Amino acid sequence: MPLKTKKKGKRAKVKAVDTSALKKFLKRYENHCAQCQSAVSPSITRALKKCIQDGSEYLKAILLELKGRTSYPFVKLEAIACGIDLWSVERLGKAVRYSQLTSITLDHNEFRDEGLEGLIRGLEGNMKMVSLSLCYCNLGPPSGTVLGKLLAESAISELYLTGNYLQCSGAVDLITSIAEKVQELTTEKPTEEATSLAHQILEAQDQSGIHTMMSGPPTPAISPAITPAISPDRGSEKGKRKKKGRKKKDKPIALPGPWVRKLFLANNGIDARGIEGETGVLEFSQLLSSLIRYSEQLSELDIDDNCLGELPATDILEALMERNQRKLPRLKIKVTAQISPVTFKSILKQSGKLKTSKKKRRRKKK
């Protein structure tokens, strides 16, 4: 007779948690609200009752604050799909002013445009925050104006807005200040290059001994001072010592101003179906093209899942070609495939491959 073996795949039974403490806490909470004549929070009672029914523990993290000023040395904060409401976002915005945070991720929290305004109040003039991620937060066109102002006045250089509803008007308001600043800088560069070229010509004339009216009369030659000869062995030793003593330079701190390094605008309804129609798409593509063409800081751009159309896609392709001719850093870009195959392949050839690590989720229909 073959020996009976235990069936694999069966998981060990989870021990039931004692929910008596949760029941006492719920009863005490309801009594406290009744004494204070305040409304009971439906989210708290719902979560507690569910844990009591399921026999599971109730886990909740609370960061205590001292008069709105947090003392925790956090640098990065991620609160993804936490059901953050309007009041919580405004409270977070007040606490950010006094924190050491450089990166905030609030993806999949639908606090809308009103919640964003409360958060932005705490980020105004912030010189520490570098990265802000607000993917799938149900943000509309008004948020483009608020975020555009934030980019112009803070040190934020990485902005992730995938899965919102900025549409053409919101996207235009977002990048207008950046595109205009880039164009101003490019117009100032030729004058600086011309003056530097004139100085180079004068220096070359001085070295060759040829003098013009611009360079002036030749200066009398100064007899060279006699310096003691240094043996080659000692010189080589000093050179070696200098090489060993070199330290790696620290990365430069992000300067505030209207510029961006990473911009993610995928799945934002930037197409001709909105109120602006094709004119809105063309306006966005022209501003984006100038940003691609002249911005040295821009390194990653994601405009996937936006039906821009053939003409805007051609503008982007021409901007990429001109960027490469200027020998600017190669731009990693991701665009929709809903354009002609020739234009799509040409854009891929002229740009680097962009890898998006964030998982996509379906947006809820309004």
LOFIVEX-167456 format. One line per 3 residues: number of its first residue (from 1); their letters; for each residue x, y negated, z of N, C-alpha, C. Coordinates in steps of 0.05 Angstrom, whole numbers, plus 5000, padded with zeros to 4 digits. Atoms other than C-alpha are relative to their C-alpha. Example, Ala and Ser with C-alpha at 12.3 -4.5 7.8 and 13.67 -1.06 7.14 Angstrom:
1> as> 5018 5024 5000 5246 5090 5156 5018 4976 5000  4984 5024 4999 5273 5021 5143 4985 4978 5014
***
This chain:
1> mpl> 5017 5024 5000 5000 5000 5000 5018 4975 5000  4984 5024 5000 5028 4932 4981 4994 4982 5024  5004 5017 4977 5039 4884 5038 4984 4975 4993
4> ktk> 5016 5024 5005 4990 4827 5043 5017 4975 5006  4984 5025 4997 5023 4760 5033 4981 4977 5004  5016 5023 4995 4997 4694 5057 4998 4983 4975
7> kkg> 5004 5017 5023 4968 4649 5003 5015 4974 5004  4985 5025 5000 5013 4591 4986 4981 4977 4993  5015 5024 5009 4987 4520 4977 4981 4990 5022
10> kra> 5018 5009 4978 4946 4517 5042 5015 4981 5018  4988 5020 4983 4962 4455 5081 4992 5005 5029  5006 4998 4972 4965 4454 5156 4978 4981 5008
13> kvk> 5022 5017 4992 4904 4427 5190 5010 4976 5016  4992 5025 4987 4911 4355 5212 4985 4999 5027  5012 5002 4974 4899 4346 5286 4982 4975 5002
16> avd> 5019 5022 4997 4838 4303 5303 5011 4980 5020  4990 5022 4983 4856 4236 5333 4978 4993 5020  5019 5008 4980 4824 4215 5398 4990 4971 4994
19> tsa> 5011 5026 5008 4778 4158 5377 4986 4985 5023  5013 5013 4977 4754 4140 5447 5010 4971 5004  4989 5027 4997 4801 4080 5449 4989 4981 4979
22> lkk> 5012 5016 5021 4773 4055 5382 4972 4993 5007  5028 5006 4993 4702 4061 5408 4999 4978 5022  5000 5020 4979 4719 4021 5470 5008 4973 4989
25> flk> 4991 5026 5012 4755 3968 5429 4978 4988 4984  5022 5011 5016 4696 3961 5381 4978 4989 5018  5021 5010 4982 4646 3954 5439 5009 4974 5014
28> rye> 4990 5023 4987 4691 3904 5474 5001 4976 4981  4999 5021 5020 4700 3864 5410 4972 4988 4995  5028 5010 5005 4624 3860 5398 4990 4984 5024
31> nhc> 5009 5015 4976 4612 3838 5470 5014 4973 5002  4985 5025 4999 4667 3785 5465 4988 4980 4980  5012 5018 5020 4636 3757 5401 4973 4989 5010
34> aqc> 5026 5009 4990 4568 3755 5435 5003 4979 5022  4996 5020 4978 4595 3717 5496 5010 4974 4989  4989 5025 5012 4633 3667 5452 4981 4988 4979
37> qsa> 5020 5009 5019 4571 3660 5407 5013 4996 4972  4987 5000 5026 4614 3675 5345 4992 5024 4984  5009 4978 5018 4598 3719 5285 5021 5023 5001
40> vsp> 4983 4976 5001 4626 3790 5283 5011 5003 4972  4988 4996 5026 4675 3802 5226 4991 5026 4988  5009 4975 5012 4644 3853 5179 5023 5018 4991
43> sit> 4977 4984 5009 4712 3876 5152 5012 5015 5024  4988 4987 4976 4738 3892 5223 4982 5022 5009  5019 4980 4990 4675 3929 5245 4998 5023 4980
46> ral> 5001 4979 5020 4672 3967 5179 5024 5019 5001  4976 4984 4999 4744 3990 5184 5001 5017 5025  5000 4985 4975 4737 4010 5257 4980 5024 4999
49> kkc> 5020 4979 5001 4673 4050 5245 5008 5023 4981  4990 4979 5019 4705 4086 5185 5021 5017 5013  4979 4985 4986 4765 4106 5228 4988 5019 5021
52> iqd> 5014 4983 4979 4718 4132 5283 4987 5024 4987  5014 4978 5014 4678 4173 5233 5020 5021 4989  4980 4982 5012 4740 4201 5198 5019 5013 5021
55> gse> 4981 4990 4980 4778 4213 5263 5028 4993 4994  4973 5009 5007 4838 4174 5239 5008 4976 5016  4990 5023 4985 4882 4121 5269 4995 4974 4984
58> ylk> 5003 5026 5013 4872 4047 5255 5026 4985 5002  4973 5013 5001 4937 4015 5233 4996 4971 4990  5002 5028 5008 4943 3940 5229 5025 4985 5010
61> ail> 4976 5015 4993 5005 3895 5228 4992 4972 5006  5006 5027 4992 5000 3829 5264 5027 4985 5006  4976 5016 4995 5055 3776 5261 4991 4976 5017
64> lel> 5008 5022 4983 5046 3730 5320 5016 4975 4993  4987 5025 5007 5062 3657 5308 4999 4981 5024  4998 5020 4979 5082 3600 5355 4993 4973 4988
67> kgr> 5009 5026 5011 5041 3539 5335 5004 4998 4970  4998 5000 5029 5042 3560 5262 5028 5003 4990  4972 4998 5009 5118 3567 5261 5010 5028 5006
70> tsy> 4991 4973 4996 5141 3638 5251 5030 5000 5005  4972 4998 4993 5208 3658 5281 5013 5025 4988  4989 4976 5012 5218 3721 5239 5018 4993 4976
73> pfv> 4982 5007 5022 5278 3717 5191 4995 5016 4975  5007 4985 5024 5241 3750 5133 5008 4983 4976  4992 5013 5025 5267 3735 5063 4980 5007 4978
76> kle> 5018 4990 5020 5218 3777 5022 4974 5010 5012  5027 4992 4990 5143 3787 5033 4984 5012 4978  5018 4986 5020 5099 3837 4995 4975 5008 5014
79> aia> 5026 4993 4990 5025 3841 5010 4982 5006 4976  5013 4991 5025 4995 3881 4952 4974 5014 5007  5027 4988 4997 4920 3898 4949 4993 5002 5030
82> cgi> 5007 5000 4971 4908 3878 5022 4974 4987 5006  5025 5013 4995 4842 3843 5012 5003 4973 5013  4995 5026 4988 4871 3775 5030 4979 4980 4991
85> dlw> 5021 5019 5007 4816 3724 5033 5010 4971 5000  4993 5029 5003 4815 3648 5025 5013 4989 5026  4990 5010 4975 4827 3633 5099 5029 5011 5005
88> sve> 4974 4987 4995 4886 3682 5103 5022 4987 4982  4981 5012 5019 4920 3651 5041 5008 4972 5009  4994 5027 4990 4914 3581 5069 5017 5001 5025
91> rlg> 4983 4997 4976 4943 3604 5135 5028 5008 4993  4974 4992 5010 5000 3637 5098 5016 4977 4989  4987 5024 5012 5014 3573 5060 5011 4981 5022
94> kav> 4990 5017 4978 5021 3535 5126 5025 5012 5013  4977 4987 4987 5069 3587 5154 5025 5000 4983  4977 4998 5019 5113 3589 5091 5018 4976 5003
97> rys> 4984 5025 4998 5136 3517 5103 5023 5003 5020  4981 4998 4978 5174 3538 5166 5015 5027 4999  4988 4974 5002 5198 3606 5141 5026 5000 4984
100> qlt> 4976 4997 5016 5261 3632 5107 4994 5016 4975  5008 4983 5023 5222 3667 5051 5011 4989 4974  4991 5007 5027 5252 3667 4981 4984 5014 4979
103> sit> 5016 4985 5019 5203 3716 4949 4974 5008 5013  5027 4993 4990 5128 3726 4957 4985 5016 4978  5016 4984 5019 5086 3781 4923 4972 5005 5012
106> ldh> 5028 4997 4990 5010 3778 4931 4983 5012 4978  5015 4988 5022 4988 3822 4873 4975 5014 5009  5026 4986 4996 4917 3850 4869 4985 4990 5025
109> nef> 5016 5013 4979 4888 3802 4920 4984 4977 4986  5016 5019 5016 4830 3764 4887 4990 4977 5017  5007 5024 4985 4832 3699 4925 4993 4976 4982
112> rde> 5009 5019 5021 4819 3659 4860 5015 4973 5002  4987 5027 5002 4836 3586 4845 5000 4985 5027  5001 5014 4975 4813 3561 4913 5021 5009 5020
115> gle> 4980 4989 4983 4859 3608 4950 5028 4991 4992  4973 5008 5010 4918 3589 4906 5006 4971 5008  4995 5028 4992 4909 3515 4922 5009 4999 5030
118> gli> 4991 5000 4972 4915 3531 4996 5029 5010 5004  4972 4989 4999 4979 3571 4984 5020 4979 4990  4982 5019 5013 5009 3517 4939 5006 4977 5019
121> rgl> 4995 5022 4982 5001 3464 4993 5024 5005 5018  4977 4993 4984 5052 3501 5034 5026 5003 4985  4977 4996 5017 5099 3510 4975 5009 4974 4987
124> egn> 4992 5025 5013 5102 3437 4953 5027 4991 5010  4973 5010 4994 5174 3413 4950 5017 5021 5014  4984 4978 4987 5199 3482 4974 5026 5004 4984
127> mkm> 4975 4997 5013 5273 3489 4958 5013 5027 5006  4990 4973 4993 5281 3561 4984 4987 5022 4983  5015 4980 5015 5227 3599 4946 5010 5002 4972
130> vsl> 4990 4995 5027 5254 3630 4882 4981 5016 4983  5018 4982 5015 5203 3684 4862 4972 5000 5012  5028 4999 4992 5127 3683 4864 4985 5018 4981
133> slc> 5016 4981 5016 5083 3740 4840 4971 5000 5009  5029 5002 4995 5008 3731 4834 4985 5015 4978  5013 4984 5021 4987 3787 4787 4973 5010 5009
136> ycn> 5028 4990 4995 4913 3806 4783 4988 4987 5025  5012 5015 4977 4891 3752 4832 4976 4984 4991  5025 5013 5010 4832 3728 4789 5003 4970 4998
139> lgp> 4995 5028 5003 4863 3661 4773 4991 4990 4973  5011 5011 5024 4830 3617 4721 5017 4977 4989  4985 5022 5013 4852 3558 4676 5008 4978 5019
142> psg> 4990 5021 4982 4854 3507 4734 5026 5007 5015  4975 4993 4986 4910 3547 4766 5025 4994 4984  4977 5007 5017 4955 3531 4706 5011 4973 5007
145> tvl> 4992 5027 4993 4957 3458 4725 5015 5000 5027  4988 4999 4973 4973 3473 4798 5028 5014 4999  4974 4985 5002 5028 3524 4781 5021 4985 4984
148> gkl> 4981 5016 5016 5058 3478 4728 5013 4978 5016  4989 5021 4982 5066 3423 4780 5020 5013 5020  4982 4986 4981 5097 3474 4828 5027 5006 4987
151> lae> 4975 4994 5014 5149 3495 4776 5017 4975 4996  4986 5025 5004 5167 3422 4764 5013 4989 5025  4991 5013 4976 5177 3404 4837 5012 5018 5021
154> sai> 4989 4981 4981 5203 3467 4871 5023 5015 4987  4978 4984 5010 5260 3517 4863 4991 5027 4988  5011 4975 5011 5215 3573 4837 5009 5003 4971
157> sel> 4990 4995 5027 5247 3604 4775 4989 5027 4989  5012 4974 5008 5211 3672 4772 4970 4999 5006  5029 5002 4996 5136 3670 4761 4986 5023 4986
160> ylt> 5014 4977 5011 5093 3733 4751 4970 4996 5003  5029 5006 5001 5021 3721 4730 4984 5019 4983  5012 4980 5017 5002 3785 4694 4971 5006 5010
163> gny> 5026 4991 4994 4928 3803 4691 4981 4979 5012  5018 5021 4991 4895 3735 4705 4984 4989 4977  5018 5012 5021 4849 3689 4664 5009 4971 4994
166> lqc> 4991 5027 5006 4893 3628 4650 4990 4989 4974  5009 5008 5027 4872 3627 4577 5019 4979 4988  4982 5019 5014 4902 3576 4529 5004 4975 5016
169> sga> 4997 5025 4985 4888 3514 4570 5017 5002 5024  4984 4996 4976 4917 3542 4634 5029 5005 4993  4972 4994 5008 4979 3569 4598 5014 4975 4990
172> vdl> 4988 5025 5010 4990 3502 4563 5008 4982 5023  4994 5017 4977 4986 3464 4629 5024 5011 5016  4979 4987 4985 5034 3514 4660 5028 4994 4989
175> its> 4973 5003 5011 5092 3506 4611 5005 4973 4987  4995 5026 5013 5083 3434 4587 5024 4985 5012  4978 5015 4988 5130 3403 4638 5027 5012 4995
178> iae> 4975 4986 5006 5183 3456 4626 5009 4995 4972  4993 5003 5029 5180 3450 4550 5009 4971 4995  4992 5029 5004 5183 3373 4553 5027 4994 5011
181> kvq> 4974 5005 4988 5243 3374 4599 5022 5012 4984  4980 4987 5017 5280 3423 4555 5006 4983 4975  4997 5017 5024 5268 3378 4494 5016 4975 5006
184> elt> 4985 5024 4992 5294 3317 4532 5030 5006 5003  4972 4992 4996 5358 3354 4551 5015 5005 4973  4987 4995 5026 5371 3376 4479 5005 4975 4985
187> tek> 4995 5025 5014 5364 3305 4453 5023 4984 5013  4978 5014 4987 5414 3280 4505 5027 5013 4994  4975 4986 5004 5466 3333 4488 5017 4989 4976
190> pte> 4984 5009 5023 5487 3307 4418 5017 4975 5007  4985 5025 4993 5508 3238 4447 5024 5007 5018  4978 4991 4983 5550 3273 4501 5021 5014 4984
193> eat> 4981 4986 5017 5582 3317 4448 5016 4980 4983  4986 5020 5016 5599 3256 4405 5021 4986 5016  4980 5014 4984 5634 3220 4462 5023 5018 5007
196> sla> 4978 4982 4994 5673 3282 4481 5017 5005 4976  4985 4997 5025 5694 3291 4408 5019 4976 4996  4983 5024 5004 5720 3219 4406 5024 5001 5019
199> hqi> 4978 4997 4981 5762 3232 4469 5020 5020 4990  4982 4979 5010 5791 3295 4438 5017 4989 4977  4985 5012 5022 5811 3256 4375 5022 4982 5010
202> lea> 4981 5018 4989 5846 3203 4416 5023 5015 5014  4979 4984 4987 5884 3255 4457 5018 5013 4979  4984 4988 5021 5906 3290 4393 5019 4980 4987
205> qdq> 4983 5021 5012 5932 3224 4364 5023 4993 5019  4978 5006 4981 5972 3210 4428 5021 5022 4999  4981 4978 5000 6004 3279 4425 5016 5000 4974
208> sgi> 4986 5000 5026 6022 3272 4350 5017 4976 4995  4985 5024 5003 6050 3202 4358 4988 4980 4981  5014 5018 5018 6000 3170 4310 4982 4983 5017
211> htm> 5016 5018 4984 5966 3108 4339 4984 4982 4981  5018 5017 5015 5907 3068 4314 4991 4977 5017  5010 5023 4985 5870 3005 4335 4984 5010 5024
214> msg> 5016 4990 4978 5825 3048 4379 5018 5010 5023  4983 4988 4980 5882 3084 4414 5018 4980 5014  4983 5020 4988 5924 3021 4425 5029 5005 4995
217> ppt> 4971 4997 5005 6000 3011 4425 5011 5023 5016  4989 4977 4986 6044 3069 4445 5013 4992 5027  4989 5006 4973 6065 3071 4518 5029 5009 5000
220> pai> 4971 4993 4999 6140 3072 4534 5004 5027 5012  4994 4973 4991 6169 3140 4544 5013 5000 5028  4989 4999 4973 6185 3158 4616 5019 5024 5001
223> spa> 4980 4978 4999 6248 3198 4629 4990 5021 5018  5010 4978 4984 6230 3266 4655 5018 5004 5025  4985 4996 4975 6250 3279 4727 5012 5028 5000
226> itp> 4986 4974 4999 6300 3335 4739 4988 5016 5023  5012 4983 4980 6267 3392 4775 5018 5025 5004  4984 4976 4995 6303 3451 4807 4989 5024 4985
229> ais> 5009 4977 5015 6301 3514 4766 4990 5021 5019  5012 4979 4984 6258 3570 4793 5006 5026 4987  4993 4974 5012 6280 3641 4783 4974 5014 4991
232> pdr> 5024 4987 5011 6232 3684 4742 4988 5020 5020  5010 4981 4981 6227 3735 4798 4981 4987 5020  5016 5014 4980 6200 3685 4848 4974 4990 4988
235> gse> 5025 5009 5013 6151 3656 4798 4980 5022 4996  5018 4978 5004 6124 3724 4782 4987 5009 5026  5011 4992 4974 6117 3740 4856 4978 4981 5009
238> kgk> 5020 5020 4993 6078 3675 4867 4974 5005 4984  5023 4994 5017 6033 3692 4808 4984 5024 5010  5013 4976 4990 6019 3760 4837 4985 4994 5026
241> rkk> 5014 5008 4975 6003 3730 4905 4975 4985 4995  5024 5016 5006 5955 3681 4874 4978 5017 4990  5020 4982 5011 5920 3736 4836 4987 5016 5022
244> kgr> 5011 4984 4979 5912 3778 4899 4982 4983 5018  5015 5018 4982 5886 3718 4939 4975 4989 4989  5024 5011 5013 5831 3701 4890 4975 5013 5012
247> kkk> 5025 4990 4990 5761 3707 4918 4978 4997 4980  5023 5001 5019 5696 3720 4881 4983 4976 5007  5016 5024 4996 5655 3658 4871 4971 5008 5007
250> dkp> 5028 4995 4992 5586 3657 4904 4982 4992 4978  5020 5007 5020 5525 3655 4860 4989 4972 5006  5010 5027 4995 5500 3584 4850 4971 5000 5010
253> ial> 5027 5002 4989 5437 3564 4889 4982 4989 4978  5019 5009 5020 5375 3555 4846 4993 4971 5005  5007 5029 4998 5365 3480 4834 4971 4995 4994
256> pgp> 5028 5007 5006 5295 3450 4836 4998 4985 4974  5004 5014 5025 5266 3424 4772 4982 5016 4981  5018 4986 5019 5222 3441 4713 5015 5019 4981
259> wvr> 4988 4979 5017 5256 3504 4688 4992 5027 5012  5009 4974 4992 5240 3578 4691 5019 5021 4989  4982 4979 5009 5282 3642 4686 4984 5025 4991
262> klf> 5017 4978 5007 5228 3696 4685 4971 4991 5000  5028 5009 5003 5157 3683 4660 4984 5023 4989  5016 4978 5008 5105 3738 4657 4971 4991 4998
265> lan> 5027 5009 5005 5038 3719 4625 4984 5021 4984  5014 4979 5014 5014 3786 4599 4971 5002 5009  5028 4995 4994 4939 3800 4595 4987 4976 5014
268> ngi> 5011 5024 4989 4916 3728 4608 4979 4987 4983  5020 5011 5017 4865 3718 4553 5009 4977 4983  4989 5022 5017 4911 3673 4512 4994 5008 4971
271> dar> 5008 4993 5028 4874 3680 4445 4981 4979 4990  5018 5019 5013 4827 3644 4398 4971 5003 5008  5028 4996 4991 4764 3669 4434 4990 4980 5020
274> gie> 5008 5020 4979 4764 3614 4486 4988 4975 4988  5012 5025 5009 4735 3544 4482 5017 4985 4981  4981 5015 5017 4798 3515 4450 5002 5012 4972
277> get> 4998 4988 5026 4796 3565 4393 5029 5003 4991  4973 4997 5011 4856 3570 4346 5018 4977 5007  4983 5023 4993 4880 3500 4363 5014 5004 5027
280> gvl> 4988 4995 4974 4892 3521 4435 5023 5020 4998  4979 4980 5004 4933 3582 4413 5024 4987 4987  4978 5013 5014 4975 3539 4365 5015 4981 5019
283> efs> 4987 5018 4982 4988 3487 4419 5018 5015 5020  4984 4984 4982 5011 3541 4467 5025 5012 4986  4978 4988 5015 5055 3575 4414 5022 4979 4994
286> qll> 4980 5021 5006 5089 3508 4396 5016 4993 5025  4985 5006 4975 5106 3493 4469 5018 5023 5008  4984 4977 4993 5129 3564 4480 5024 5003 4981
289> ssl> 4978 4998 5019 5171 3562 4417 5023 4981 5007  4979 5019 4991 5208 3499 4441 5014 5010 5025  4988 4989 4976 5220 3534 4507 5020 5022 4993
292> iry> 4982 4978 5009 5249 3595 4472 5024 4989 4985  4979 5011 5017 5289 3553 4424 5023 4986 5015  4981 5017 4987 5324 3508 4474 5008 5007 5028
295> seq> 4995 4994 4972 5321 3537 4544 5022 5020 5004  4977 4982 4994 5387 3567 4567 4993 5018 5024  5006 4985 4976 5357 3591 4633 4980 5023 4995
298> lse> 5020 4980 5005 5299 3631 4604 5013 5026 4991  4988 4974 5006 5319 3705 4604 4979 5022 4995  5021 4980 5004 5253 3745 4607 4974 4987 4996
301> ldi> 5026 5012 5007 5186 3730 4576 4981 5023 4992  5020 4980 5006 5124 3775 4575 4973 4987 4993  5026 5010 5010 5064 3754 4533 4984 5022 4987
304> ddn> 5013 4977 5011 5038 3824 4519 4970 4999 5006  5029 4998 4996 4963 3839 4513 4986 4973 4997  5013 5025 5007 4947 3769 4487 4999 4998 4969
307> clg> 5004 5000 5029 4919 3766 4416 5007 4972 4989  4992 5026 5009 4959 3706 4393 4993 4995 4970  5005 5004 5029 4951 3717 4318 5026 4999 4985
310> elp> 4977 4998 5017 4999 3719 4259 5016 4974 5000  4986 5026 5002 5016 3644 4255 5016 4994 5026  4984 5004 4976 5036 3636 4329 5023 5020 5003
313> atd> 4978 4980 4998 5076 3701 4325 5023 4992 4982  4979 5010 5018 5114 3672 4265 5016 4977 5013  4987 5022 4986 5129 3609 4306 5020 5011 5021
316> ile> 4983 4988 4980 5158 3653 4361 5024 5013 4987  4978 4987 5015 5200 3692 4311 5020 4980 4991  4982 5022 5010 5229 3628 4281 5016 4988 5024
319> alm> 4986 5010 4977 5245 3603 4351 5021 5019 5010  4980 4980 4991 5281 3668 4369 5024 4999 4981  4978 5002 5019 5322 3663 4305 5018 4976 5004
322> ern> 4985 5024 4995 5342 3592 4319 5015 5001 5027  4986 4997 4974 5359 3610 4391 5026 5016 4997  4976 4984 5005 5407 3664 4367 5021 4985 4984
325> qrk> 4981 5016 5015 5438 3615 4318 5015 4981 5018  4988 5018 4981 5451 3568 4376 5019 5015 5020  4984 4983 4983 5486 3626 4411 4993 4997 5030
328> lpr> 5010 5001 4973 5443 3620 4473 4998 5029 5010  5004 4973 4990 5435 3680 4520 4977 5015 4988  5021 4985 5013 5394 3736 4489 4976 5002 5017
331> lki> 5026 5000 4986 5321 3733 4509 4987 5027 4999  5016 4975 4999 5284 3795 4532 4970 4992 4998  5028 5008 5004 5213 3789 4506 4982 5024 4994
334> kvt> 5020 4979 5006 5150 3831 4501 4975 4987 4990  5023 5011 5013 5094 3814 4453 4981 5022 4993  5020 4980 5008 5030 3848 4431 5006 5011 4972
337> aqi> 4996 4987 5026 5031 3896 4373 4977 4994 4980  5023 5007 5017 4966 3866 4345 5007 4977 4981  4991 5018 5022 5005 3828 4291 5011 5017 4978
340> spv> 4990 4984 5022 5034 3849 4225 5025 5016 5008  4976 4983 4992 5086 3906 4231 5026 4987 4994  4975 5013 5008 5139 3864 4195 5008 4979 5021
343> tfk> 4995 5021 4980 5133 3806 4244 5007 5013 5027  4995 4987 4975 5131 3853 4304 5028 5012 5001  4973 4988 5001 5194 3891 4283 5021 4978 5000
346> sil> 4980 5021 5001 5230 3826 4268 5004 4987 5027  4998 5012 4972 5214 3798 4338 5017 5019 5018  4985 4981 4984 5241 3862 4369 5030 5000 4993
349> kqs> 4972 5001 5008 5305 3857 4328 5015 4975 5011  4988 5025 4992 5317 3785 4348 5001 4996 5030  5001 5002 4970 5306 3798 4423 5009 5025 5013
352> gkl> 4993 4977 4984 5325 3845 4478 4975 5015 5010  5023 4984 4991 5281 3900 4506 4994 4993 5029  5009 5007 4973 5240 3880 4567 4987 5024 5013
355> kts> 5012 4979 4985 5224 3932 4619 4984 4989 5023  5017 5009 4978 5165 3918 4664 4996 5022 5020  5001 4980 4979 5169 3956 4729 4973 5001 5014
358> kkk> 5026 5001 4986 5101 3934 4756 4979 5017 4987  5022 4983 5011 5043 3982 4748 4976 4983 4993  5023 5015 5010 4984 3958 4709 4974 5011 5013
361> rrr> 5026 4992 4990 4913 3960 4737 4979 4986 4983  5022 5012 5015 4848 3947 4703 4987 4977 5016  5013 5023 4987 4817 3880 4717 4970 5005 5003
364> kkk> 5029 4998 4996 4747 3876 4745 4986 4980 4982  5015 5018 5017 4698 3846 4697 4984 4980 5016  5015 5021 4985 4666 3780 4718 4971 5005 4998
***
